[in-house]
Every structure is written in structure tokens, then in C-alpha cells.
Amino acid sequence: MKLKRIASAFLAGALALSLAACGGSASTSAAASASGSAAGSASAAAGSDLDYIKGKGKMVIGYTVYEPMNYTDVDGNFTGFDTELATAVCAKLGVEPEFVEINWDTKVVELDAKSIDCIWNGMTLTEDIMANTATTKAYAKNAQVVVVKEGTAYTSTADLAGKTVVAEAGSAGEAAIQGDENLAKADYISKSVQTDCLMEVAAGTADAAVLDLTLANAMIGEGTDYASLKIVDELNAEEYGVAFRKGSDAAAAMDAAFDELKADGTMHWPRSTSWRWPTEPGVKQNDRWVCFCVCDPWAPFRRVPAQL
């Protein structure tokens, strides 16, 4: 699926999430940049992955449906924060973006098989990802959070030992569950996408979900389909980046594109720039969603008055 047009107002607002607006965690960002640099050196011997992508005239981007990063709105337009940022970066690189839905649990396998050229879908820069792919610098912050039903008694993850907890297979949420001594004792069930996790908690078939803050902030609470759900805990902070094949020189080229977008002002839009969240029921036409700078990992995708 190719994105044929860009909603400029959305792009402006969405890019305010970029790490370029505030700088990120030094350790993770440095590790990600180092991974990309090392990959660039290796690619010289194996042939340029960037030339391969440019030769096709398109960059095949692997994604899963993940509001607000990549999704189809009520008017049938494929959009989202990562969708619009990817489109802007591809324009800098002189290629067209082509978005292909993948199985998140086998994302690296599909990358290595050249079914896709990169993974770009709110992807956490984990040690495993950085060890097995060439990654860009971080461009946004996120966190893994615990979501439960309103009225649920919760003081810590110890309350969930022996309870049913869900997360997306192969996700940072799954890793957070496995790495928490209390959640590791829960009855864990993996789901194919994060939105399914919210459905399970809302239906009462799961006691809690562990998923991305960006998605939780956008999809739960008053005025949404999941008004009965709430965030009760933050397990860890993390950063988003883009992954290419191990040894690819395309990661360094994308870092340069990020720098250009920062220099030309695209990644410096103020908080007054906003876009309407189109899928939220009952929202008036002039209500807006605003992306804040990701210096505060709890800030992205909180709704504020349209006049800001």
C-alpha cells in the first residue's frame, strides 16, 4: 500500500514528537547511532543496501496496525505519525514509501528475507534489535504501561501475579512482562496486535495489558471506545527507532535525513500545531490532538483544546 498524499497539517503536528526537538536518552541514542555506523562500514563490503533501495525507487516499510503510528482513518486514508514521518524521510532520500503489513513476531525474518527494507512502526530500540539489525538514532520516546479496567485494585505488579496478562507477541510489552519478577508469574497470553490486548481487558477476558504508552494515551479514557480502561503503572521508558538489515548503510542515510528535517524546521513545530484524531467517536470537528515534544515521555498524543 502506497501513501499517495500527505496531510500537511498532520505531518507538521506529528513530527513534533521527533527526538530532534529535544534530544533523547544519551545511552540508548548513542548505542543506536553506533549500531547504524557499524552497519554502514559492514555494508561497504557486502554491497550498498541504500543503492539497492534507491535502485528500486521505493522503500518497503514493514508495519502493523498501531494507532496513532500507522493506521487507516475513517475516510480510508492510510496515515499516522510514523506513516507521515516515513513519507517525509523517503522524499529526502528520493524514493517512494511502500507500506506492507507484517507479523511483528517475525519482523527481523522478513527484513532479512528482503520482503521489506525496514521496520518502522513504533519499534523500541532494544538490545536484541540493535544487535541483529542496523538501527537509526532514536526519533521519539515511549514507555511500557500497565492498563486495567476502572475500579481494579492496583498498587504494583505484585497484584497481577497469577492473573491473566496480555501483550503483543514479540513486543517490548512482552519483554517487560518477562523481565518483571511479578508479571513473570502471571498467566501470560500473547496477542497478534496491541489493540487486541485492549479488547481482552475491556471484555474481562484479561486482567491487564502491557503495551505502548503512545497507543494507550490515544485509545483509552473518556471519549474513546475504551473509556472503561485506565493506565495504572509505567514499567520502563524507551525510545523508538527504525531498523534495516544488519550491515545496511541505509540507517546512516536515514539519520542524515532526520538531521535535514531538523535543520529545515520540519521537526521543530511548536505545540500549537495539531491535527484532529479522526477515529474518536463523539468528538466535535474542531477538537484536536496535539503532539508534544518527547522530552516528557507521558506527553505524546494527549488531547488539548483546539485553540492552543
Secondary structure, 3 states (H helix, E strand, C coil): CECCCCCHHHHHHHHHHCHHHCCCCHHHHHHHHHHHHHHHHHHHHHCCHHHHHHHHCEEEEEECCECCCEEECCCCCEECHHHHHHHHHHHHHCCEEEEEECCHHHHHHHHHCCCCCEEEEEEECCHHHHHHEEECCCCEEEEEEEEEECCCCCCCHHHHCCCEEEEECCCHHHHHHHHCCCHHHCEEEEECCHHHHHHHHHHCCCCEEEEEHHHHHHHECCCCCECCEEEEEEEEEEEEEEEEECCCCHHHHHHHHHHHHHHCCHHHCCCCCCECCCCCCCCCCCCEEECCCCCCCCCCCEEECCCC
